[in-house]
Amino acid sequence: MATDAKQIAQVVDAKGLSCPMPIVKTAQAVKMVAPGELIEVLATDPGSTKDFVAWAKTTGNELVEQTVDAGVYRFVIRRK
Amino acid sequence: MDEPINLVLFSGTDDKLQAAAVLAAGAAALGRPVNVFLQYWALDAFRADRIGRDHGLAPEAGEAGRRAVDALAKAGQASWAETFRQAKELGSVDIQACSLSMDLLGIEESDLDPVVDGVEGVTAFYLSAGEGNIVFI
């Protein structure tokens, strides 16, 4: 089930950025939204799949969606 | 996970500093405190007038390694200095210069880039490190 774009509070375009910048940008963005709001992250770093799972597990933010399309990883995160 | 991760930076080549910056930024993104202790040639690389320079690579990089590092930089990878700055904005990252290494290099605190928070001795570093792991790079 794809998240409705209208529900996304902020988009982080981390395409082309190497590790750990997708996570760094996401951690920064999470601080800018209210608890419960959604953030969409787009990344091309192949390590990001495992990184986002680990980051969500450690920080308590929820990884709502995780997809990949044509080499672009998309993550939807709900702020704790 | 509240124990800090503690990075002792000794080497002053761009590849090792980049690897250290990635470790620091990753820990900061996880909300973990980070202490960075700068010794010898790593400290030299944090001088305000040298931080943006080419600091070379570790010998094992070779020519192919040089090309690979250059390609990543050209593709837009943030420099190690910029990565440390972002890590500091994100979380609790404290960067301290080793006082003995300051004497060795004959430099003052005012010679260091503002990303460095201060100067301390090894005892103060161990106190900050607490029970957290110490990584020597």
Backbone of each chain as ProteinMPNN parsed JSONL, in Angstrom:
{"seq_chain_A": "MATDAKQIAQVVDAKGLSCPMPIVKTAQAVKMVAPGELIEVLATDPGSTKDFVAWAKTTGNELVEQTVDAGVYRFVIRRK", "coords_chain_A": {"N_chain_A": [[0.861, -1.201, 0.0], [0.815, 2.033, -1.049], [1.993, 5.08, 0.318], [0.019, 7.952, 0.602], [0.866, 10.858, -1.152], [0.118, 13.273, -0.105], [0.176, 12.944, 2.572], [2.775, 13.108, 3.342], [5.064, 14.899, 5.207], [7.569, 15.97, 4.795], [10.117, 15.83, 2.309], [13.114, 14.128, 1.721], [15.65, 14.425, -0.401], [18.072, 12.409, -1.11], [19.465, 11.401, -3.161], [22.268, 10.265, -4.958], [23.979, 10.882, -2.914], [26.593, 9.733, -0.794], [27.144, 7.181, 1.699], [27.581, 8.354, 5.035], [25.518, 10.102, 4.434], [22.745, 10.014, 3.521], [21.412, 9.037, 5.815], [22.225, 10.919, 7.697], [21.056, 13.286, 6.701], [18.41, 12.523, 6.93], [18.126, 12.156, 9.68], [18.441, 14.792, 10.434], [16.184, 15.904, 9.218], [14.09, 14.665, 10.567], [14.034, 15.978, 12.954], [12.779, 18.282, 12.257], [10.11, 17.883, 11.83], [6.833, 17.183, 13.259], [6.069, 14.866, 15.963], [4.798, 11.759, 14.823], [4.395, 12.608, 12.243], [5.087, 12.112, 8.699], [8.018, 11.298, 6.805], [9.533, 11.279, 3.665], [12.13, 9.585, 2.072], [14.524, 9.61, -0.473], [17.007, 7.699, -1.942], [20.18, 6.657, -3.323], [22.257, 5.201, -2.45], [23.471, 2.002, -2.047], [23.838, 0.811, 0.409], [21.921, 1.843, 1.988], [19.546, 0.45, 2.481], [19.909, -1.487, 4.55], [20.898, 0.294, 6.407], [18.792, 2.097, 6.999], [16.925, 0.443, 8.219], [18.363, -0.306, 10.498], [18.8, 2.187, 11.643], [16.184, 3.065, 12.205], [15.389, 1.116, 14.035], [17.159, 1.609, 16.138], [16.691, 4.311, 16.846], [14.012, 4.418, 17.304], [12.174, 5.546, 15.623], [9.639, 4.976, 13.14], [9.868, 2.755, 10.433], [7.953, 2.928, 7.832], [7.501, 2.307, 5.177], [9.276, 0.703, 2.525], [10.794, 0.684, -0.43], [12.097, -0.126, -3.726], [12.984, 1.3, -6.786], [14.102, 1.248, -9.976], [16.797, 1.566, -9.149], [16.555, 3.531, -7.254], [16.118, 3.986, -3.921], [13.387, 4.077, -1.718], [12.159, 5.384, 1.207], [9.785, 5.54, 3.785], [9.218, 7.257, 6.683], [8.002, 7.405, 9.992], [7.921, 9.854, 12.388], [8.915, 9.331, 15.727]], "CA_chain_A": [[0.0, 0.0, 0.0], [1.655, 3.221, -1.145], [1.575, 6.205, 1.144], [-0.483, 9.108, -0.149], [1.85, 11.944, -1.141], [-0.383, 14.389, 0.715], [0.464, 12.675, 3.987], [4.21, 13.307, 3.584], [5.333, 16.249, 5.726], [8.838, 16.456, 4.255], [10.832, 14.905, 1.426], [14.569, 14.25, 1.756], [16.235, 13.888, -1.626], [19.472, 12.057, -0.833], [19.975, 10.665, -4.329], [23.632, 10.648, -5.322], [24.81, 11.078, -1.718], [27.165, 8.481, -0.297], [27.029, 6.876, 3.132], [26.319, 8.192, 5.75], [24.731, 11.322, 4.269], [21.283, 9.815, 3.518], [20.955, 8.907, 7.207], [22.473, 12.216, 8.362], [20.001, 14.211, 6.24], [17.139, 12.049, 7.48], [18.133, 12.461, 11.118], [18.207, 16.24, 10.529], [14.806, 16.186, 8.808], [13.183, 14.17, 11.6], [13.943, 17.023, 13.988], [12.006, 19.411, 11.737], [8.679, 17.566, 11.754], [6.213, 16.866, 14.546], [5.897, 13.429, 16.193], [3.684, 11.165, 14.075], [4.417, 13.019, 10.828], [5.839, 11.222, 7.813], [9.109, 11.813, 5.973], [9.9, 10.401, 2.554], [13.542, 9.701, 1.737], [14.954, 8.972, -1.721], [18.454, 7.518, -1.882], [20.749, 5.715, -4.292], [23.322, 4.454, -1.782], [22.987, 0.629, -1.864], [23.891, 0.458, 1.83], [20.855, 2.514, 2.75], [18.493, -0.494, 2.877], [20.209, -1.974, 5.901], [21.115, 1.437, 7.299], [17.531, 2.679, 7.472], [16.341, -0.518, 9.161], [19.136, -0.197, 11.744], [18.58, 3.516, 12.226], [14.823, 3.094, 12.758], [15.389, 0.238, 15.202], [17.921, 2.237, 17.219], [16.152, 5.607, 17.275], [12.6, 4.28, 17.664], [11.3, 6.051, 14.561], [9.06, 3.815, 12.46], [10.059, 2.619, 8.988], [6.601, 2.566, 7.403], [7.567, 1.736, 3.835], [10.628, 0.565, 1.983], [10.675, 0.147, -1.785], [13.181, 0.259, -4.627], [12.517, 1.416, -8.162], [15.143, 1.7, -10.908], [18.0, 1.978, -8.438], [16.266, 4.551, -6.238], [15.493, 3.44, -2.715], [12.441, 5.013, -1.129], [11.798, 5.032, 2.587], [8.851, 6.433, 4.467], [9.507, 7.155, 8.121], [7.116, 8.163, 10.875], [8.664, 10.312, 13.563], [8.488, 8.803, 17.027]], "C_chain_A": [[0.89, 1.241, 0.0], [1.086, 4.351, -0.292], [1.135, 7.351, 0.241], [0.509, 10.269, -0.005], [1.421, 13.104, -0.24], [-0.048, 14.208, 2.198], [1.93, 12.948, 4.349], [4.466, 14.75, 4.024], [6.603, 16.831, 5.113], [9.501, 15.384, 3.394], [12.329, 15.191, 1.546], [15.109, 13.607, 0.481], [17.725, 13.657, -1.39], [20.073, 11.266, -1.991], [21.376, 11.182, -4.671], [24.547, 10.85, -4.117], [25.32, 9.735, -1.218], [26.993, 8.394, 1.216], [27.962, 7.783, 3.916], [25.331, 9.338, 5.519], [23.207, 11.1, 4.164], [20.705, 9.729, 4.942], [21.117, 10.235, 7.958], [21.374, 13.214, 7.992], [18.639, 13.823, 6.825], [17.035, 12.384, 8.97], [17.896, 13.96, 11.339], [16.739, 16.557, 10.256], [13.795, 15.766, 9.876], [12.977, 15.217, 12.702], [13.018, 18.167, 13.57], [10.503, 19.149, 11.665], [8.151, 17.181, 13.142], [6.136, 15.345, 14.72], [4.66, 12.918, 15.457], [3.669, 11.545, 12.607], [5.351, 12.12, 10.018], [6.909, 11.975, 7.016], [9.375, 10.786, 4.875], [11.364, 10.656, 2.21], [13.818, 8.963, 0.436], [16.468, 8.903, -1.702], [18.908, 6.542, -2.962], [21.896, 4.899, -3.686], [22.821, 3.039, -1.483], [22.999, 0.183, -0.402], [22.698, 0.972, 2.608], [19.754, 1.551, 3.202], [18.716, -0.983, 4.308], [20.344, -0.818, 6.887], [19.809, 1.994, 7.853], [16.818, 1.753, 8.457], [17.028, -0.371, 10.521], [18.871, 1.137, 12.448], [17.197, 3.596, 12.891], [14.761, 2.277, 14.05], [16.056, 0.929, 16.397], [17.251, 3.498, 17.753], [14.682, 5.519, 17.672], [11.643, 4.919, 16.672], [10.841, 4.859, 13.716], [9.326, 3.852, 10.956], [8.76, 2.051, 8.422], [6.623, 1.853, 6.063], [8.998, 1.707, 3.35], [10.498, -0.077, 0.607], [11.907, 0.547, -2.592], [12.641, 0.253, -6.045], [13.628, 2.018, -9.012], [16.362, 2.278, -10.175], [17.791, 3.085, -7.418], [15.513, 3.897, -5.082], [14.591, 4.509, -2.116], [12.051, 4.5, 0.252], [10.783, 6.043, 3.096], [8.985, 6.174, 5.967], [8.506, 7.989, 8.907], [7.907, 8.549, 12.125], [8.043, 9.776, 14.841], [7.798, 9.899, 17.826]], "O_chain_A": [[1.637, 1.47, 0.952], [-0.126, 4.545, -0.2], [1.792, 7.674, -0.749], [0.932, 10.615, 1.098], [2.256, 13.821, 0.312], [0.005, 15.168, 2.966], [2.279, 13.011, 5.528], [4.131, 15.697, 3.313], [6.706, 18.044, 4.931], [9.452, 14.194, 3.708], [12.759, 16.343, 1.482], [15.032, 12.391, 0.309], [18.531, 14.584, -1.46], [21.063, 10.554, -1.824], [21.625, 12.387, -4.668], [25.761, 10.975, -4.278], [24.598, 8.738, -1.214], [26.737, 9.384, 1.901], [29.094, 7.97, 3.472], [24.409, 9.529, 6.312], [22.445, 11.923, 4.671], [19.643, 10.283, 5.226], [20.258, 10.622, 8.749], [20.829, 13.899, 8.857], [17.827, 14.683, 7.167], [15.995, 12.833, 9.451], [17.238, 14.356, 12.301], [16.125, 17.363, 10.954], [12.773, 16.425, 10.067], [11.902, 15.323, 13.294], [12.533, 18.924, 14.411], [9.716, 20.073, 11.463], [8.917, 16.897, 14.062], [6.137, 14.612, 13.731], [3.609, 13.559, 15.467], [3.009, 10.887, 11.804], [6.254, 11.473, 10.546], [6.722, 13.124, 6.616], [9.434, 9.583, 5.13], [11.785, 11.805, 2.072], [13.394, 7.82, 0.264], [17.142, 9.908, -1.478], [18.133, 5.717, -3.447], [22.44, 4.009, -4.34], [21.849, 2.879, -0.745], [22.255, -0.72, -0.02], [22.484, 0.583, 3.756], [19.093, 1.809, 4.207], [17.827, -0.9, 5.156], [19.957, -0.93, 8.05], [19.723, 2.326, 9.036], [16.187, 2.214, 9.408], [16.369, -0.317, 11.559], [18.739, 1.203, 13.67], [17.058, 4.124, 13.995], [14.154, 2.701, 15.034], [15.572, 0.839, 17.525], [17.238, 3.735, 18.961], [14.156, 6.434, 18.305], [10.427, 4.847, 16.852], [11.554, 3.864, 13.589], [9.046, 4.848, 10.29], [8.499, 0.852, 8.519], [5.862, 0.913, 5.835], [9.818, 2.555, 3.703], [10.132, -1.247, 0.495], [12.662, 1.436, -2.199], [11.937, -0.67, -6.456], [14.042, 3.157, -8.794], [16.881, 3.334, -10.536], [18.747, 3.532, -6.785], [14.429, 3.338, -5.25], [14.964, 5.678, -2.014], [11.668, 3.344, 0.427], [10.911, 7.245, 2.866], [8.881, 5.043, 6.443], [8.198, 9.125, 8.544], [8.475, 7.703, 12.816], [6.825, 9.767, 15.014], [7.363, 9.661, 18.953]]}, "seq_chain_B": "MDEPINLVLFSGTDDKLQAAAVLAAGAAALGRPVNVFLQYWALDAFRADRIGRDHGLAPEAGEAGRRAVDALAKAGQASWAETFRQAKELGSVDIQACSLSMDLLGIEESDLDPVVDGVEGVTAFYLSAGEGNIVFI", "coords_chain_B": {"N_chain_B": [[22.914, 1.833, 24.613], [23.761, 4.317, 25.221], [26.32, 4.832, 25.931], [29.24, 6.611, 24.924], [30.741, 6.705, 21.609], [34.103, 6.507, 20.86], [36.567, 8.095, 19.141], [39.877, 7.945, 18.288], [41.951, 9.851, 16.502], [44.738, 9.496, 14.566], [46.119, 9.318, 12.145], [46.724, 11.406, 9.315], [45.811, 11.397, 6.701], [43.615, 11.897, 3.888], [41.848, 9.762, 3.3], [41.69, 8.176, 5.644], [40.749, 10.06, 7.437], [38.326, 10.61, 6.277], [37.028, 8.154, 6.582], [36.839, 8.115, 9.352], [35.204, 10.341, 9.775], [32.831, 9.461, 8.667], [32.165, 7.398, 10.446], [31.759, 8.936, 12.747], [29.612, 10.619, 11.984], [27.623, 8.755, 11.433], [27.207, 7.6, 13.97], [26.307, 9.862, 15.322], [23.898, 10.276, 14.001], [22.456, 8.193, 14.986], [21.97, 9.068, 17.451], [23.91, 8.774, 19.307], [26.415, 9.781, 21.614], [29.536, 11.238, 20.618], [33.006, 11.211, 20.964], [35.888, 12.777, 19.838], [39.315, 12.506, 19.536], [42.154, 14.202, 18.753], [45.258, 13.419, 17.47], [48.756, 13.77, 16.703], [49.313, 13.529, 13.263], [46.757, 13.679, 12.377], [45.759, 15.761, 13.887], [47.283, 17.829, 12.827], [46.101, 18.043, 10.328], [43.753, 19.317, 10.956], [44.329, 21.964, 11.243], [43.499, 25.344, 10.818], [44.418, 26.6, 8.491], [44.98, 24.488, 6.884], [43.006, 22.607, 6.649], [41.366, 22.383, 4.411], [43.003, 21.439, 2.463], [44.689, 19.115, 0.172], [45.399, 16.113, 1.611], [46.584, 13.795, 0.923], [46.724, 10.15, 0.584], [46.502, 6.999, 2.378], [49.33, 4.759, 2.177], [48.621, 2.231, 1.069], [46.62, 2.78, -0.706], [47.452, 3.38, -3.329], [47.708, 3.986, -6.927], [45.31, 3.299, -8.195], [43.555, 3.451, -6.074], [43.697, 6.153, -5.513], [42.459, 7.189, -7.8], [39.902, 6.14, -7.435], [39.061, 7.393, -5.069], [39.111, 10.054, -5.898], [37.123, 9.965, -7.841], [34.826, 9.521, -6.336], [34.738, 11.867, -4.857], [34.386, 13.681, -6.897], [31.883, 12.946, -7.689], [30.391, 14.149, -5.826], [30.695, 13.599, -3.115], [30.714, 14.566, 0.259], [33.35, 16.409, 1.82], [35.701, 15.256, 4.335], [35.954, 17.125, 6.34], [33.628, 18.651, 6.078], [31.779, 16.641, 6.587], [32.288, 16.099, 9.281], [31.474, 18.569, 10.318], [28.739, 18.524, 9.765], [28.01, 16.324, 11.278], [28.391, 17.348, 13.81], [26.426, 19.305, 13.888], [24.231, 17.745, 13.938], [24.271, 16.025, 16.187], [25.619, 15.091, 19.422], [28.711, 15.735, 19.231], [31.942, 15.875, 20.134], [34.964, 17.417, 19.611], [38.275, 17.16, 20.356], [41.569, 18.436, 20.759], [44.657, 16.825, 21.243], [46.767, 17.671, 23.864], [49.5, 17.169, 24.059], [50.174, 16.606, 21.419], [49.694, 19.1, 20.362], [51.844, 20.522, 21.417], [53.907, 19.111, 20.178], [53.536, 19.804, 17.496], [53.833, 22.439, 17.719], [51.77, 24.369, 17.895], [48.985, 26.636, 18.513], [45.735, 26.912, 20.123], [44.299, 28.734, 18.66], [45.206, 28.314, 16.123], [43.761, 26.275, 15.103], [41.04, 24.816, 13.222], [37.645, 26.004, 13.555], [35.95, 23.815, 13.951], [37.057, 22.219, 15.817], [36.675, 21.68, 19.249], [38.189, 22.143, 21.534], [41.162, 21.853, 23.656], [42.715, 19.118, 25.212], [44.062, 16.807, 27.684], [45.15, 13.351, 27.774], [43.992, 12.082, 29.941], [41.642, 13.48, 30.502], [40.339, 12.883, 28.16], [39.924, 10.082, 28.46], [38.193, 10.146, 30.6], [35.925, 11.351, 29.482], [35.4, 9.38, 27.631], [34.486, 7.245, 29.099], [32.782, 4.21, 29.57], [32.582, 3.56, 26.962], [33.391, 2.25, 23.667], [36.7, 2.476, 22.27], [38.155, 3.632, 19.379], [40.888, 3.459, 17.261], [42.318, 5.339, 14.769]], "CA_chain_B": [[23.475, 2.61, 23.495], [24.059, 5.682, 25.637], [27.763, 5.03, 26.065], [29.75, 7.282, 23.718], [31.733, 6.062, 20.748], [35.278, 7.368, 21.023], [37.476, 7.938, 18.007], [41.19, 8.568, 18.402], [42.471, 10.025, 15.147], [46.199, 9.65, 14.54], [46.564, 9.504, 10.759], [46.256, 12.666, 8.737], [45.506, 11.308, 5.271], [42.197, 12.168, 3.63], [41.016, 8.558, 3.338], [41.443, 7.769, 7.032], [39.911, 11.091, 8.059], [36.981, 10.415, 5.714], [36.452, 6.973, 7.255], [36.522, 8.535, 10.725], [34.071, 11.268, 9.715], [31.647, 8.631, 8.4], [31.839, 6.742, 11.718], [31.24, 9.956, 13.67], [28.3, 11.086, 11.52], [26.682, 7.643, 11.598], [26.883, 7.501, 15.398], [25.504, 11.048, 15.667], [22.555, 10.064, 13.447], [21.788, 7.235, 15.872], [21.77, 9.729, 18.735], [24.954, 8.363, 20.235], [27.46, 10.797, 21.78], [30.817, 10.905, 19.987], [34.187, 11.985, 21.352], [36.987, 12.633, 18.884], [40.571, 12.979, 20.127], [43.055, 14.404, 17.608], [46.675, 13.309, 17.787], [49.755, 13.772, 15.636], [49.097, 14.051, 11.91], [45.338, 14.025, 12.255], [45.627, 17.117, 14.439], [47.873, 18.747, 11.834], [45.129, 18.228, 9.231], [42.662, 20.168, 11.454], [44.752, 23.366, 11.324], [42.577, 26.187, 10.036], [44.973, 26.922, 7.17], [45.302, 23.255, 6.137], [41.895, 21.645, 6.678], [40.8, 22.21, 3.072], [44.039, 20.992, 1.527], [44.851, 17.697, -0.161], [46.263, 15.496, 2.616], [47.083, 12.522, 0.424], [46.04, 8.925, 0.99], [47.352, 5.973, 2.985], [50.166, 4.14, 1.131], [47.99, 1.093, 0.398], [45.654, 3.24, -1.717], [48.037, 3.242, -4.667], [47.163, 4.851, -7.977], [43.898, 2.951, -8.42], [42.834, 3.992, -4.928], [43.641, 7.606, -5.718], [41.429, 7.459, -8.815], [38.597, 5.814, -6.858], [38.732, 8.456, -4.109], [38.833, 11.266, -6.685], [35.836, 9.782, -8.528], [33.776, 9.692, -5.327], [34.697, 13.303, -4.541], [33.828, 14.358, -8.073], [30.457, 12.602, -7.708], [29.701, 15.007, -4.86], [30.857, 13.181, -1.723], [31.134, 15.653, 1.151], [34.706, 16.239, 2.36], [35.676, 14.794, 5.735], [35.747, 18.287, 7.219], [32.205, 18.975, 6.001], [31.055, 15.554, 7.252], [32.414, 16.346, 10.728], [30.634, 19.731, 10.669], [27.341, 18.082, 9.759], [27.834, 15.431, 12.434], [28.281, 18.21, 14.992], [25.11, 19.96, 13.85], [23.204, 16.727, 14.149], [24.25, 15.396, 17.506], [26.613, 15.476, 20.412], [30.033, 15.332, 18.752], [32.925, 16.76, 20.753], [36.277, 17.191, 18.988], [39.313, 17.732, 21.21], [42.961, 18.276, 20.338], [45.575, 16.285, 22.249], [47.673, 18.763, 24.233], [50.88, 16.769, 23.74], [50.359, 16.789, 19.977], [49.756, 20.553, 20.138], [53.246, 20.866, 21.705], [54.715, 18.485, 19.137], [53.399, 20.562, 16.249], [54.132, 23.838, 18.015], [50.631, 25.208, 17.501], [48.083, 27.15, 19.544], [44.33, 26.614, 19.856], [43.824, 29.674, 17.631], [45.64, 27.81, 14.809], [42.89, 25.162, 14.705], [39.746, 25.116, 12.616], [36.6, 26.093, 14.588], [35.256, 22.532, 14.188], [37.682, 21.66, 17.019], [36.044, 22.322, 20.406], [39.121, 22.538, 22.579], [42.398, 21.095, 23.835], [42.703, 18.401, 26.493], [45.04, 15.737, 27.838], [44.614, 12.0, 27.583], [43.171, 11.713, 31.093], [40.318, 14.084, 30.268], [39.724, 12.097, 27.086], [39.439, 8.815, 29.02], [37.048, 10.45, 31.456], [34.784, 11.53, 28.575], [35.147, 8.111, 26.931], [33.716, 6.389, 30.006], [32.822, 2.776, 29.271], [32.372, 3.386, 25.522], [34.501, 1.712, 22.875], [37.681, 3.419, 21.732], [38.617, 3.213, 18.06], [42.113, 4.196, 16.895], [42.361, 5.403, 13.305]], "C_chain_B": [[23.848, 4.022, 23.919], [25.542, 5.93, 25.858], [28.292, 5.692, 24.799], [30.614, 6.349, 22.872], [32.912, 7.047, 20.706], [36.288, 7.093, 19.924], [38.775, 8.68, 18.301], [41.757, 8.647, 16.996], [43.955, 10.343, 15.221], [46.667, 10.02, 13.137], [45.942, 10.745, 10.133], [45.989, 12.602, 7.243], [43.998, 11.411, 5.056], [41.317, 10.922, 3.71], [40.689, 8.132, 4.767], [40.558, 8.794, 7.744], [38.472, 10.973, 7.56], [36.286, 9.243, 6.412], [36.023, 7.33, 8.679], [35.292, 9.443, 10.75], [32.762, 10.507, 9.485], [31.199, 7.929, 9.693], [31.21, 7.734, 12.694], [29.827, 10.377, 13.269], [27.243, 9.999, 11.695], [26.253, 7.502, 13.051], [26.003, 8.669, 15.828], [24.07, 10.877, 15.178], [21.755, 9.082, 14.298], [21.548, 7.832, 17.256], [22.804, 9.356, 19.775], [25.992, 9.458, 20.402], [28.778, 10.315, 21.167], [31.91, 11.817, 20.548], [35.289, 11.712, 20.346], [38.229, 13.263, 19.505], [41.614, 13.028, 19.016], [44.513, 14.367, 18.048], [47.518, 13.398, 16.512], [49.242, 14.327, 14.311], [47.642, 14.344, 11.625], [45.12, 15.441, 12.775], [46.157, 18.145, 13.447], [46.879, 19.059, 10.706], [43.97, 19.135, 9.65], [43.108, 21.617, 11.666], [43.896, 24.184, 10.364], [43.094, 26.434, 8.622], [45.268, 25.682, 6.335], [44.117, 22.334, 5.945], [41.318, 21.384, 5.288], [41.779, 21.681, 2.034], [43.931, 19.514, 1.173], [45.847, 17.103, 0.836], [46.776, 14.134, 2.189], [46.285, 11.338, 0.958], [47.029, 7.987, 1.662], [48.113, 5.245, 1.872], [49.469, 3.002, 0.375], [46.989, 1.507, -0.673], [46.197, 3.046, -3.135], [47.368, 4.164, -5.675], [45.686, 4.593, -8.226], [43.035, 3.515, -7.293], [42.656, 5.497, -5.052], [42.528, 7.961, -6.698], [40.034, 7.218, -8.241], [38.132, 6.908, -5.897], [38.364, 9.744, -4.848], [37.46, 11.178, -7.359], [34.669, 10.011, -7.564], [33.617, 11.182, -4.969], [34.043, 14.078, -5.675], [32.323, 14.115, -8.174], [29.675, 13.351, -6.623], [29.806, 14.562, -3.413], [31.346, 14.363, -0.89], [32.543, 15.371, 1.657], [34.613, 15.774, 3.813], [35.408, 15.959, 6.683], [34.264, 18.655, 7.26], [31.362, 17.905, 6.719], [31.133, 15.715, 8.773], [31.527, 17.528, 11.146], [29.164, 19.328, 10.734], [27.048, 17.167, 10.944], [27.647, 16.253, 13.703], [26.939, 18.926, 15.053], [24.016, 18.996, 14.28], [23.124, 16.229, 15.581], [25.334, 15.914, 18.419], [27.979, 14.931, 19.985], [31.051, 16.348, 19.273], [34.311, 16.425, 20.2], [37.341, 17.929, 19.8], [40.704, 17.447, 20.648], [43.779, 17.765, 21.509], [46.627, 17.35, 22.574], [49.136, 18.435, 23.921], [51.165, 16.973, 22.251], [50.4, 18.267, 19.603], [51.204, 21.022, 20.343], [54.165, 20.353, 20.603], [54.716, 19.32, 17.861], [53.713, 22.039, 16.449], [53.011, 24.78, 17.613], [49.767, 25.586, 18.707], [46.648, 26.802, 19.145], [43.784, 27.5, 18.732], [44.255, 29.256, 16.22], [44.681, 26.749, 14.264], [41.589, 25.648, 14.083], [38.676, 25.15, 13.718], [35.82, 24.799, 14.836], [35.828, 21.832, 15.437], [37.166, 22.427, 18.242], [37.029, 22.781, 21.462], [40.348, 21.658, 22.602], [42.31, 20.399, 25.183], [43.804, 17.349, 26.507], [44.354, 14.388, 27.751], [43.706, 11.578, 28.752], [41.751, 12.244, 30.946], [39.585, 13.313, 29.174], [39.145, 10.79, 27.639], [38.212, 9.036, 29.908], [35.794, 10.613, 30.59], [34.389, 10.202, 27.942], [34.323, 7.153, 27.79], [33.902, 4.92, 29.67], [32.669, 2.508, 27.774], [33.607, 2.843, 24.821], [35.426, 2.827, 22.399], [38.235, 2.843, 20.431], [39.801, 4.094, 17.675], [42.274, 4.165, 15.377], [43.595, 6.188, 12.853]], "O_chain_B": [[24.213, 4.844, 23.077], [25.982, 7.075, 25.961], [27.837, 5.366, 23.702], [31.141, 5.347, 23.355], [32.729, 8.253, 20.54], [36.799, 5.98, 19.802], [38.774, 9.889, 18.533], [42.016, 7.619, 16.37], [44.373, 11.317, 15.848], [47.497, 10.911, 12.959], [44.787, 11.083, 10.392], [45.944, 13.638, 6.58], [43.209, 11.057, 5.931], [40.167, 11.007, 4.138], [39.552, 7.77, 5.067], [39.715, 8.427, 8.562], [37.522, 11.202, 8.309], [35.115, 9.329, 6.784], [34.97, 6.896, 9.147], [34.445, 9.329, 11.636], [31.721, 10.862, 10.037], [30.007, 7.873, 9.995], [30.244, 7.407, 13.384], [28.944, 10.48, 14.121], [26.103, 10.287, 12.061], [25.072, 7.308, 13.336], [25.064, 8.493, 16.604], [23.13, 11.286, 15.859], [20.526, 9.135, 14.327], [20.986, 7.174, 18.13], [22.614, 9.585, 20.97], [26.422, 10.029, 19.399], [29.088, 9.124, 21.199], [31.753, 13.037, 20.599], [35.59, 10.559, 20.037], [38.199, 14.411, 19.947], [41.921, 12.003, 18.407], [44.95, 15.163, 18.879], [47.045, 13.136, 15.407], [48.787, 15.47, 14.249], [47.318, 15.147, 10.751], [44.385, 16.225, 12.174], [45.555, 19.201, 13.25], [46.822, 20.18, 10.201], [43.272, 19.671, 8.789], [42.349, 22.419, 12.21], [43.612, 23.759, 9.244], [42.316, 26.473, 7.669], [45.75, 25.794, 5.207], [44.193, 21.382, 5.168], [40.834, 20.286, 5.015], [41.425, 21.498, 0.87], [43.178, 18.764, 1.794], [46.998, 17.534, 0.901], [47.341, 13.398, 2.999], [45.305, 11.504, 1.685], [48.242, 8.154, 1.536], [47.611, 5.124, 0.755], [49.696, 2.826, -0.822], [46.554, 0.672, -1.467], [45.476, 2.6, -4.028], [46.559, 5.018, -5.311], [44.906, 5.521, -8.439], [41.925, 3.994, -7.528], [41.597, 6.04, -4.736], [41.757, 8.894, -6.474], [39.102, 7.975, -8.511], [36.966, 7.302, -5.905], [37.421, 10.438, -4.468], [36.73, 12.166, -7.441], [33.658, 10.613, -7.925], [32.503, 11.679, -4.804], [33.259, 15.001, -5.453], [31.58, 14.958, -8.675], [28.458, 13.208, -6.513], [29.088, 15.081, -2.558], [32.273, 15.072, -1.283], [32.894, 14.216, 1.897], [33.561, 15.889, 4.44], [34.726, 15.806, 7.696], [33.711, 18.934, 8.324], [30.366, 18.219, 7.37], [30.144, 15.489, 9.47], [30.901, 17.49, 12.206], [28.437, 19.736, 11.64], [25.971, 17.228, 11.537], [26.845, 15.9, 14.567], [26.381, 19.13, 16.131], [23.022, 19.38, 14.897], [22.035, 16.036, 16.121], [25.885, 16.998, 18.232], [28.35, 13.811, 20.335], [31.025, 17.521, 18.903], [34.774, 15.29, 20.309], [37.314, 19.154, 19.917], [40.974, 16.362, 20.132], [43.61, 18.223, 22.639], [47.295, 17.867, 21.678], [49.913, 19.32, 23.563], [52.236, 17.444, 21.866], [51.064, 18.647, 18.638], [51.727, 21.812, 19.557], [55.073, 21.051, 20.152], [55.754, 19.516, 17.23], [53.842, 22.796, 15.487], [53.256, 25.853, 17.06], [49.814, 24.95, 19.76], [46.374, 26.448, 17.998], [42.926, 27.08, 17.955], [43.734, 29.776, 15.233], [44.777, 26.367, 13.097], [41.106, 26.74, 14.379], [38.779, 24.418, 14.702], [35.102, 24.698, 15.83], [35.178, 20.972, 16.033], [37.209, 23.657, 18.278], [36.74, 23.713, 22.213], [40.565, 20.833, 21.714], [41.889, 20.994, 26.175], [44.401, 17.042, 25.475], [43.129, 14.301, 27.666], [42.765, 10.808, 28.564], [40.781, 11.542, 31.231], [38.373, 13.114, 29.245], [38.01, 10.431, 27.326], [37.307, 8.202, 29.951], [34.733, 10.082, 30.918], [33.207, 9.925, 27.739], [33.554, 6.347, 27.266], [35.025, 4.442, 29.507], [32.63, 1.35, 27.357], [34.725, 2.964, 25.321], [35.0, 3.957, 22.159], [38.719, 1.712, 20.393], [39.727, 5.32, 17.754], [42.356, 3.095, 14.775], [43.815, 6.357, 11.653]]}, "name": "protein", "num_of_chains": 2, "seq": "MATDAKQIAQVVDAKGLSCPMPIVKTAQAVKMVAPGELIEVLATDPGSTKDFVAWAKTTGNELVEQTVDAGVYRFVIRRKMDEPINLVLFSGTDDKLQAAAVLAAGAAALGRPVNVFLQYWALDAFRADRIGRDHGLAPEAGEAGRRAVDALAKAGQASWAETFRQAKELGSVDIQACSLSMDLLGIEESDLDPVVDGVEGVTAFYLSAGEGNIVFI"}
